Amino acid sequence: MTHSIDLNADLGESFGAWTMGNDDAMLDIVTSANIACGFHAGDPSVMDRTVRTCLDKGVGIGAHPGFDDLTGFGRRRIHGVEPHKLKAMLIYQIGALSGIAAANGTRVRHVKVHGALGNMASEDLAIARVYADAVGAVDSELIVVAMAATALEKAVLDADLTIAREIYADRTYNDDGTLTLRSRPDALIHDADYAADRVLRMLDDGAVTSVNDVRVPVSPQTICLHGDNPAAVSMAETIRARLEAAGVKVESMKPETNGGH
C-alpha cells in the first residue's frame, strides 16, 4: 500500500444566494480543493472566499474548469465545441482563479477538469489534448489532476506536464477505467464505510475494479470526493480516519512527471 496520499474535493460550487455543500467542514479534512471557476458553478465572491479559507486551513488551491453550463452544473455533455473555443474557455477559467489567488498573495497549484468535460476528456484523446494544451498555455508548472489509466492521463504526459493520478472514492468505474454514467443506479456511492473499504482496496491492489469486476491498474497520488454529495463530510472523515489507521499519511499530492511515462 502507498505510504501517502492526497485527498481532494470539488468545492466553491455555491453561486449567488444558492449554497452547495459544506465547504468549511470539508476544508478541515481534505488536503486539496478544486475550486469552481464560474462556468459550471461558483462566482467571484465564492471563489475569493474559498481561496482565503484554503489559505487559512493550509489546503492546496486548484482550478476546476468545465463547460459553460450553470443550469446543468456542468454535467451535460456539450458536443461540437470548436477546439480553439474550448481552449479559450479553459484558459479564461484558470486565469480567473489565478487572478483571485494572486490578489490573496498565493497561486493556483493544480488544475482538475470538471464534470462532463472531464469525462469526455478521459474518453477522447483529441479533447484531452485541447485541455492539456490550455493548461500548459496558462502555466506549465501547474499540476494536472487526471483520472488514472485514461486518455486524459496520456494527453497530460504527452504534453510534458506534471501529473497527479486520481481515483474516486464515491463513484463506480467502467471496464476501461472511466466513470460510469450518473444515470446508472450504482454510479454514486453514499455509504462512508463502503467507500473507505473501496479506497483501501484500490491502494492495496494498485488497481480500480469496475462494476463488472475488471481490474484496471493505477498508481494514484490523490483521491477525489465530490463536495455536493450529501454524505461528503462523513465520507471524507471516515476515509481519512481509515487511511491514517492503515498507516497512510494524508498530505498534499506528490505528483509524478514523465518518469511515469
N, C-alpha and C positions, 0 to 999 in steps of 0.2 A: 504493500500500500504506500501511496505517496506520503512524504513527510510534512508537506504543507500545501495549502490550497487557498485560493481567494473565494470569497462569497460575494456575488454581485446581485443587484436588484434593479429593476426598471422603475425609476422614481421621478418625481417632479411632474406628474401627469395630471395634476389639477389644472383647472382653467377658469379664470374669472371667479364667479360665485360657486362653481362646481368643484367639489373636493373628491379626489380619488386616492384611496389608500391611506395608510398611516405612516407617512414618511418619517416623522420624528422617531417613532418606535423602531422602524426598520433600520434607520441610520445608527441606532445603538448596537446593532447586531452585525450588519454586513460590513465588508471592507472596501467595496467599490460601489459607486452609484452610477447608473446610466440615466442621464437626465434628458427628458423630453425637450425638444428644441422648438416647439411652437407649431409644428405642422400636423402631427397626429394628436398632440396634447401639449399642455404647458403654455405659458405665456411669459413675457419678460419678467414680471414680478415673481412668478413662481420659480422661474429659472434662477433669478438672483437670490431668492430666499433659500433655495435648495443648495446652491453653491456655498452660501455662507454657513449653512448648517453642516455641510460636508467639512468645511474648514474647521468649524468648532469641534467636530467629533473625529477628525483625523481620517476621514473616508476619502478614497480616491475618486476624482471627478472625471466623468466620462460623458461624451455627447451621444445622444440616442436619436439619430435622424431617421425619418421614414417618409412615406408618401404624404402628400398634402391632402389629408383626409380626416379632419376633425370629427365629422359626422360618424364615420366608421371606425374611429380610433386607430386608423392606420392598419386595420386588419382586413381590408378589402383589397383584393388583387387588382391593380390597375395596369392593364396591358397597353402596349403600343407607345409608351413614353420614349421619345427620341433620346438616344444616349447623351447628347450634349445637354439636353434639358434636364435629364436625370442627374447628370454630374453637377450641373449648376444648382439644383435643388439641394443636393447633399452638401456642397461647399457652403451654400447660404446658411444652412442649419448649424453645421460645425463651426462656422465663423461667428454666428450669433452667440453661441455659448462660450466660444473662446474670448469674445469681447467682454462678456459679463465676468468671466473668470479673471481676465486681466484687470478689470476695474476693481476687483476684490483682492488684487495682489497675488494671484495664483494663475495656474494654467490648466487647461484640459489635458489629462494624461492619456486617456484612451477613448476609443470610439466603438460603439456597437450598434449595428443597424437594427431597426425596429420592425416587428410585425410581419405583414405580408411581404414587404420589400425584402426583409431578412430571409424569409422562407424562399422567395423567388431567387435570391442571390445564392442560396445554398443549393439550389437545383440547377441553375442556369449559369454556365461559366461566363457568358457574354455580359450578363447583368452584374455578376460578381466582379468582373474586370472593371466595369464602369465605376463601381463602388470603391474598389481599391485605388483606382486612378484618382478619384475625387479626394480620398483621404490623403494620399501622397501629395496631391497638389496643395493642400492646406498646410500640412506639417508631416514630413516624412518620419518624424520621431514619435508620432502617436502610436500607441499600442492598439492593434486592431483585434478586438474580440471576435472570434469566428467559431461557428459550430464545427466541431471536430469531424473529420472524415467526409467533408462535403466540397462542392465546387468553390465555395467561399474560402475555405482553407487553402485550396490550390491557388486561387487568384491572389490572395494576400502574400503567399510565399513567392509566387512568380513575380510580384511587384517589388520584392525585396523589402517588404515592410515587416515590422515586428509583430508577432502574433501571440495571442493568448487563446489557447483552445478551450472551448466551452462545452460543458454538459448541463443538462436541465434537470432540476430536482422535481419539478411539478408538471412535466409534460412527458408524453409517451412518444416512441420512435417508430418510424417505418424501417423496413429491412435495409434501406440504403443509408441509414444514419440521419435522414431528415426527420422533421417533426410531423406527427400525424395531424390531419386537419382538425381544427377546433370543432367541427360539426360532428365528429365521432363522439359517442358517449364515453369512451375511455381516454379521450385526448388529454383531459386535465386531471391532475391528482390533487386531492384535497386533504387526505389523511397524512398528518405530520409524521407519524411513526413509520408508515409505509414509505413515504418519500425519503426519510432518513435511511431506512433499510436499503432502498434502491441506490442511493448515493454511495453508501459504504460498499455495496456490492460492485458498483461501477469502478470505484477506486481500487478495490481488491483485485478485480478481474482484469483491469485495464481495458474495459470494453463496455459499451452500452448494449442492452438487449432489446430487440424490437418486440412489437406486440405479437409477432409470430415466432418468438424465441430465437431469432437470428442475432448472433453476436457480431458487433462492429467494433474493431479495436480502436481505442482512443488513448491519448496521453494528455489529460486535461490539466490546465492551470487555474481554471475558475469554474464555479458552479453558479448557475442562474436561478433566481426566484423571481416570480412576477409580483410586483407590488400591488397590483389590482386584484390579486387572488384574495378572497375573503379570509382565507386561512394563512395569509402570508406571514404575519408576525409570529404566530405559534409555530408555523413550519420552520421559519428561519431560526427561532430559538431552539427548537428541537434538533434541527440539523447541525447547528453549531455545537450544541452540547454533546451530541453523539460523536461528531468528528473529534472534538477535543478529548472525549472519554476514550476514543480509539487511538489517541496519541498523535492525531493530525493537527498541526498548528494552523489556525485560520489567520491569514495575513494577506496583505496586498499582493496582487498577482505577480508571479515571477514568469514573465513571458519568455518564449523561445524565439530565436531568429531563424535564419535559413539553415542553421545547423541541423534542424529537424526535417530538412527537405528530403 
